[in-house]
Amino acid sequence: QVQLVESGGGLVQPGGSLRLSCAASGSIFRINAMGWYRQAPGKERELVAVITSGGSTNYADSVKGRFTISRDNAKNTVYLQMNSLKPEDTAVYYCNLDYSSDYQLKDAWGQGTLVTVSS
């Protein structure tokens, strides 16, 4: 069993910043990638950013230059630094873990944390 605990969401004014954290624990042999997705009301869940075990990153075009994903391998934790936030960034943000356990490739999701960008 794997648990993902997210934190850092909240209300912020346009142009402001927030930092999301997601800590993974449980039966994990190896983490292959960790990422952040978001889902705005009435829209499908979309990829925001992902970081692989080797440190390679990928971002949605809409957040490039504003968001930065990073990870602490010792803590099995991934972060999402969000700067220059816009109202259209308002969504529930979900952490995703792509990992290996029991000789299988698996993935897990966090419970989601709400980010609201509004004046």
Secondary structure, DSSP 8 states (H G I E B T S, - for coil): -EEEEEE--EEE-TT--EEEEEEEEES-SEEEEEEEEEE-TTS--EEEEEEETT--EEE-TTTTTTEEEEEEGGGTEEEEEE-S--GGG-EEEEEEEEEEETTEEEEEE---EEEEE--
